[in-house]
Amino acid sequence: MSDNSSCNAVEFQEQFLSSMYSIQICMAVISNLFALWLLVTRERNNWHTSVVLSCNLAISDLLYSLTLPLLIDYYVKEMDWLYGTAACKIERFLFNCNLYVSIYFIMCISVTRYMAIVHPFFSRNNVSPAKAKVASVIIWMFVIAISSPVLKFTSTCPAANNTTHCVLNSYCATTSQDVANSIFYYKVFLAVVGCFVPFLVTFLSYAALFRVVWRNPNISYLVKRKVALMVFAAVVLSAISFLPYHFIQCYYLYARVNEPGSECNSLYMAYQVSKGLVTMNMCIHPMLYVAEFDNIRMACCRS
């Protein structure tokens, strides 16, 4: 397999991602620390299921944001990885863990809100913070399990100008066709199990929640509008952050395997933009989910 050194878009990747990650690390650390502080202080007497799930989401985002300095340095130095193969594998592994932990906790938050508003009696009797903690452990274990192949498929490989790239093995010139195919199928699996299925559950949960709230005569129009805005923002954030990245990544890897040379320039640039979008979610999550608490709680109380 050929590397990307022949693509004119590599310079765009270096400049775009180094700038995006520099902005994101500042926003993510500040916003997630602030969100955790709010969740622990404002909600400490009301430690309900959504708070447990949101805390896990904030912790995941905060942990991954602390790995961004290595990537910033990598792209500033024209994609020259100086930290060894082990650090390369761990960084890519943490990226996958943060990505899919975020997606699954967003799904769980949407389901718990759907249950609280659409099936309030069932929710009060069967949904509890203790069960949310158990679900959180299961999510972390599941995501670690499906992300672990990244440790095998990621490595450092020599590139032009005596540089070392930290990439999936399919990007290395010495990688066989069979290995490249295996990586492609693994990424398709992650796209379906890690993104498309939980996104569908999230979308259906919020759609049902919105339908019930909008039809409830006991809820004021102002609250309905606020809930509608928050639901719309949650769905659009997930769609913009996660879906393009997985679609473009799968197509890009397919092009590398089946249509060598066609993956350069426009497709390569689109792939880099999707990388910036998928990590932007960790900056927006705190503002979105902390802002939602009061609106959802008010709607729930009137259901």
C-alpha positions as CSV (number, residue, x, y, z in Angstrom):
1,M,0.0,0.0,0.0
2,S,1.2,3.5,-0.8
3,D,1.4,6.2,1.8
4,N,-0.1,9.7,1.6
5,S,3.2,11.6,0.9
6,S,2.2,12.0,-2.7
7,C,-1.0,13.8,-1.9
8,N,-0.9,17.6,-2.1
9,A,-3.5,17.7,0.7
10,V,-1.0,16.5,3.3
11,E,0.0,20.2,4.0
12,F,-3.7,21.0,4.5
13,Q,-3.9,18.1,7.0
14,E,-1.0,19.3,9.0
15,Q,-2.1,22.9,9.2
16,F,-5.8,22.2,9.7
17,L,-5.5,19.5,12.4
18,S,-2.8,21.2,14.4
19,S,-4.9,24.4,14.5
20,M,-8.1,22.5,15.3
21,Y,-6.6,20.4,18.1
22,S,-4.9,23.5,19.6
23,I,-8.3,25.2,19.9
24,Q,-10.1,22.1,21.0
25,I,-7.7,21.2,23.8
26,C,-8.3,24.6,25.4
27,M,-12.0,24.5,25.0
28,A,-12.3,20.8,26.1
29,V,-10.3,21.0,29.2
30,I,-12.0,24.2,30.5
31,S,-15.5,23.2,29.5
32,N,-15.4,19.6,30.8
33,L,-13.8,20.7,34.1
34,F,-16.5,23.3,34.4
35,A,-19.2,20.7,33.6
36,L,-17.9,18.3,36.1
37,W,-17.8,21.0,38.8
38,L,-21.4,21.9,38.0
39,L,-22.5,18.3,38.0
40,V,-20.8,17.6,41.3
41,T,-21.9,20.8,43.1
42,R,-25.3,21.7,41.6
43,E,-26.6,18.1,41.2
44,R,-25.0,16.5,44.3
45,N,-28.3,16.4,46.1
46,N,-30.0,15.1,43.0
47,W,-27.6,12.4,41.7
48,H,-29.9,11.0,39.2
49,T,-29.2,8.7,36.2
50,S,-28.5,11.5,33.7
51,V,-25.9,13.0,36.0
52,V,-24.1,9.7,36.3
53,L,-24.0,9.2,32.6
54,S,-23.0,12.8,31.9
55,C,-20.2,12.6,34.4
56,N,-18.8,9.6,32.5
57,L,-19.1,11.5,29.2
58,A,-17.2,14.5,30.7
59,I,-14.5,12.3,32.1
60,S,-14.0,10.5,28.8
61,D,-13.8,13.8,26.9
62,L,-11.4,15.3,29.5
63,L,-9.1,12.2,29.4
64,Y,-8.8,12.2,25.6
65,S,-8.2,16.0,25.5
66,L,-5.1,15.4,27.6
67,T,-3.6,13.3,24.7
68,L,-4.0,16.1,22.1
69,P,-0.6,17.8,22.8
70,L,1.1,14.8,21.3
71,L,-1.0,15.0,18.1
72,I,-0.5,18.8,17.9
73,D,3.3,18.3,18.1
74,Y,3.0,15.5,15.5
75,Y,1.2,17.7,12.9
76,V,3.3,20.8,13.7
77,K,6.4,18.8,13.0
78,E,5.0,17.7,9.6
79,M,3.7,14.4,10.8
80,D,6.9,13.2,12.4
81,W,6.1,11.0,15.4
82,L,8.9,11.1,18.0
83,Y,7.3,9.2,20.9
84,G,7.7,5.6,19.9
85,T,5.4,2.8,18.8
86,A,3.9,2.2,22.2
87,A,2.8,5.8,22.6
88,C,1.4,5.8,19.1
89,K,-0.7,2.7,19.8
90,I,-2.0,4.1,23.1
91,E,-2.9,7.5,21.5
92,R,-5.0,5.8,18.8
93,F,-6.5,3.4,21.2
94,L,-7.6,6.3,23.5
95,F,-9.1,8.2,20.5
96,N,-11.3,5.2,19.7
97,C,-12.3,4.7,23.3
98,N,-13.3,8.3,23.7
99,L,-15.2,8.3,20.4
100,Y,-17.3,5.2,21.1
101,V,-17.7,5.9,24.9
102,S,-19.1,9.3,23.9
103,I,-21.5,7.8,21.3
104,Y,-22.8,5.1,23.7
105,F,-23.2,7.5,26.7
106,I,-25.1,9.9,24.4
107,M,-27.3,7.0,23.4
108,C,-27.9,6.1,27.1
109,I,-28.7,9.6,28.1
110,S,-31.3,9.8,25.2
111,V,-32.8,6.5,26.3
112,T,-33.1,7.5,30.0
113,R,-34.7,10.8,29.0
114,Y,-37.1,9.0,26.8
115,M,-38.0,6.6,29.6
116,A,-38.4,9.5,32.1
117,I,-40.9,11.4,30.0
118,V,-42.6,8.8,27.9
119,H,-42.7,6.0,30.6
120,P,-42.3,7.9,33.9
121,F,-43.7,5.3,36.2
122,F,-41.6,2.5,34.7
123,S,-38.6,4.8,34.9
124,R,-39.1,5.7,38.6
125,N,-39.3,2.0,39.5
126,N,-36.6,0.6,37.3
127,V,-34.1,3.3,36.4
128,S,-31.7,4.3,39.2
129,P,-28.3,5.8,39.7
130,A,-27.0,2.5,40.9
131,K,-28.1,0.8,37.6
132,A,-26.6,3.7,35.7
133,K,-23.2,3.1,37.3
134,V,-23.4,-0.6,36.4
135,A,-24.4,0.4,32.8
136,S,-21.4,2.8,32.8
137,V,-19.0,0.0,33.7
138,I,-20.4,-2.2,31.0
139,I,-20.1,0.5,28.4
140,W,-16.5,1.1,29.3
141,M,-15.7,-2.6,29.1
142,F,-17.5,-3.0,25.8
143,V,-15.8,-0.1,24.2
144,I,-12.4,-1.2,25.4
145,A,-13.1,-4.6,23.9
146,I,-14.1,-3.3,20.5
147,S,-11.3,-0.8,20.4
148,S,-8.5,-3.2,21.4
149,P,-7.8,-4.3,17.8
150,V,-6.5,-0.8,17.2
151,L,-3.5,-1.7,19.3
152,K,-2.7,-4.4,16.7
153,F,-3.6,-2.4,13.6
154,T,-1.8,0.8,14.6
155,S,2.0,1.3,14.3
156,T,4.7,3.7,13.3
157,C,6.2,3.4,9.8
158,P,9.0,5.2,8.0
159,A,8.0,8.0,5.6
160,A,9.6,10.6,3.3
161,N,12.2,13.0,4.6
162,N,13.3,10.6,7.4
163,T,10.1,11.1,9.2
164,T,8.0,8.5,11.1
165,H,4.2,8.3,10.8
166,C,1.8,7.1,13.5
167,V,-0.9,5.5,11.5
168,L,-3.0,2.5,10.8
169,N,-0.9,-0.3,9.3
170,S,-2.8,0.1,6.0
171,Y,-1.1,3.5,5.5
172,C,2.3,1.9,5.5
173,A,4.0,1.1,2.2
174,T,5.0,-2.4,3.4
175,T,1.5,-3.5,4.5
176,S,0.0,-6.5,2.6
177,Q,-3.3,-6.4,0.9
178,D,-4.8,-9.0,3.4
179,V,-3.9,-6.7,6.3
180,A,-5.4,-3.7,4.6
181,N,-8.6,-5.6,3.9
182,S,-8.8,-6.7,7.6
183,I,-8.4,-3.1,8.8
184,F,-11.1,-2.0,6.3
185,Y,-13.6,-4.7,7.6
186,Y,-12.8,-3.8,11.2
187,K,-13.5,-0.1,10.5
188,V,-16.8,-1.1,8.9
189,F,-17.6,-3.1,12.0
190,L,-16.8,-0.1,14.2
191,A,-18.9,2.2,12.0
192,V,-22.0,-0.1,12.3
193,V,-21.7,-1.2,15.9
194,G,-20.0,1.8,17.3
195,C,-21.8,4.6,15.4
196,F,-24.8,3.8,13.2
197,V,-26.7,1.5,15.6
198,P,-26.4,3.8,18.7
199,F,-27.1,6.9,16.6
200,L,-30.3,5.3,15.4
201,V,-31.4,4.5,19.0
202,T,-30.5,8.1,20.0
203,F,-32.5,9.6,17.1
204,L,-35.6,7.4,17.8
205,S,-35.5,8.1,21.5
206,Y,-35.3,11.9,21.0
207,A,-38.0,11.8,18.3
208,A,-40.4,9.9,20.6
209,L,-39.5,12.3,23.5
210,F,-40.2,15.4,21.4
211,R,-43.5,13.9,20.1
212,V,-44.8,13.3,23.7
213,V,-43.6,16.7,25.0
214,W,-45.0,18.6,22.1
215,R,-48.5,17.0,22.5
216,N,-48.7,17.5,26.2
217,P,-51.1,20.3,27.0
218,N,-49.6,20.7,30.6
219,I,-46.3,21.9,29.2
220,S,-45.9,25.5,28.3
221,Y,-44.9,26.5,24.8
222,L,-41.7,28.1,26.1
223,V,-40.6,24.8,27.7
224,K,-41.6,22.9,24.6
225,R,-39.5,25.2,22.5
226,K,-36.5,24.8,24.7
227,V,-36.8,21.0,24.8
228,A,-37.2,21.0,21.0
229,L,-34.1,23.1,20.6
230,M,-32.1,20.9,22.9
231,V,-33.3,17.7,21.2
232,F,-32.5,19.2,17.8
233,A,-29.0,20.3,18.9
234,A,-28.3,16.8,20.4
235,V,-29.3,15.0,17.2
236,V,-27.5,17.4,14.9
237,L,-24.4,17.4,17.0
238,S,-24.2,13.6,16.8
239,A,-25.0,13.6,13.0
240,I,-22.4,16.2,12.2
241,S,-19.7,14.9,14.5
242,F,-19.9,11.1,14.1
243,L,-21.7,10.1,10.8
244,P,-19.4,12.0,8.3
245,Y,-16.3,10.7,10.0
246,H,-17.4,7.0,9.7
247,F,-18.8,7.3,6.2
248,I,-15.7,9.1,4.9
249,Q,-13.2,6.9,6.7
250,C,-14.8,3.7,5.4
251,Y,-14.9,5.0,1.9
252,Y,-11.3,6.4,2.1
253,L,-10.0,3.0,3.3
254,Y,-12.0,1.2,0.6
255,A,-10.4,3.6,-2.0
256,R,-6.9,2.9,-0.7
257,V,-7.5,-0.9,-1.0
258,N,-9.4,-1.0,-4.3
259,E,-8.6,2.2,-6.1
260,P,-5.0,3.2,-5.3
261,G,-4.3,6.8,-6.1
262,S,-8.0,7.9,-6.0
263,E,-7.9,8.6,-2.3
264,C,-5.7,11.7,-2.7
265,N,-6.6,15.4,-2.5
266,S,-10.4,16.1,-2.2
267,L,-11.3,12.8,-0.5
268,Y,-8.2,13.0,1.7
269,M,-9.1,16.6,2.7
270,A,-12.7,15.6,3.5
271,Y,-11.3,12.9,5.7
272,Q,-9.2,15.3,7.6
273,V,-12.1,17.8,8.1
274,S,-14.2,14.9,9.5
275,K,-11.4,14.2,12.0
276,G,-11.6,17.7,13.2
277,L,-15.4,17.5,13.5
278,V,-15.4,14.2,15.4
279,T,-13.1,15.6,18.1
280,M,-15.0,18.9,18.3
281,N,-17.9,17.0,20.1
282,M,-15.8,16.9,23.3
283,C,-15.9,20.7,23.4
284,I,-19.7,20.9,22.9
285,H,-20.9,18.1,25.1
286,P,-20.6,20.0,28.4
287,M,-22.5,23.0,27.1
288,L,-25.2,20.9,25.6
289,Y,-25.9,18.4,28.3
290,V,-25.5,20.7,31.3
291,A,-27.9,23.2,29.6
292,E,-30.4,20.4,29.0
293,F,-30.9,19.3,32.6
294,D,-33.3,22.1,33.7
295,N,-35.4,21.9,30.5
296,I,-35.7,18.1,30.6
297,R,-36.5,18.1,34.3
298,M,-39.2,20.7,33.9
299,A,-40.8,18.7,31.0
300,C,-40.5,15.5,33.1
301,C,-42.3,17.1,36.1
302,R,-45.2,18.1,33.9
303,S,-45.6,14.8,32.1
